[in-house]
Amino acid sequence: GQRMDGETKQRHWARTRSLTFKVLAVWFIFSIIVPWNAKALMGISFLGFPLGYYFPVQGSLIIFVALIFYQNYQQDKIDDDAGV
């Protein structure tokens, strides 16, 4: 690969760090906040399951897999823009 100058390296790291914080924020919401509030959703049903069960168990898994693909796609764009 080609070497990055200092400014490009700083911009690349800033964008990578920003992406990481965004992904971690979404992860935090779906791994901590949603399950913590699941009790409030138990009265609502979706596909025969209480929403308080369905969101943390099925919804979080879907979000986590989508986050993997999203982060990979965005990081590839960041790397391509920096010439890495």
N, C-alpha and C positions, 0 to 999 in steps of 0.2 A: 504494500500500500504506500500511498504518498504521505510524506510528513506534513503535519499541520503547523502553521505558524502560531505564535502565542495567542493572537486575537481569535483565530479560528478555534483553537483548542478551548479557550475560555467560553466562547459562544456555544460550542458543542457540549461542554460540561454543564453550562447553565440550562440548556434545553433538555439535556438528559436528566438533570436533577429535578427540573420542573415536571417532567413526565413521570418520574418516579414518585414524587409527592402526590400528584393527581391520582395515580394508580393506587398508592397506599391509602389515600383518603377514601376512595370507593371501596377498597378491601375492608377498611376499618368499619365503614357503615354497614356492609353486608355480613361481616363476621362478628361484630360486637353490638352495634346499635339495633339492627333488625331482630336478632335473637333476644336481646334484652327486652324489647317491646313486644315480643310474640304473644304474651298473655292477653294483650289488648285486642289481638286479632283472632282469638280462639272462637268467638261467636260467629264469625263469617266463614262460609264454606266455599271451597273451590275444587271442582272435580271430585267431590265427595270427601275431601280432606279439610280439616280446619286450617284456615289461612295462617294461623300462628304456628302450625307445623309445616305447612307447605312452603312458605317463604324461606325460613332458615334452612330447611333440608334440600329442597329442589331448587328454589330460586337462587340461593347463594352459590350452589355448584355451577349453575348456568352462568351467573355473573363472573365467577372466578375463571372459568374457561374462556369466556369472552374477553376478560381482562388480559389473559395471556396473549391472545391473538392481537388485541388492540395495542398492547405495549410493544410487541414484536414489530407490528406494522409501523407504528410511529417511530420506534427507534431506528428502523431501517431508513425511514425518510430523513431523520436527523443525521444519521451516518452518511447517507448519500449527499445531503446538502454540504456536509463538512469535507466530502471527498475521502471518506474512510472506507 
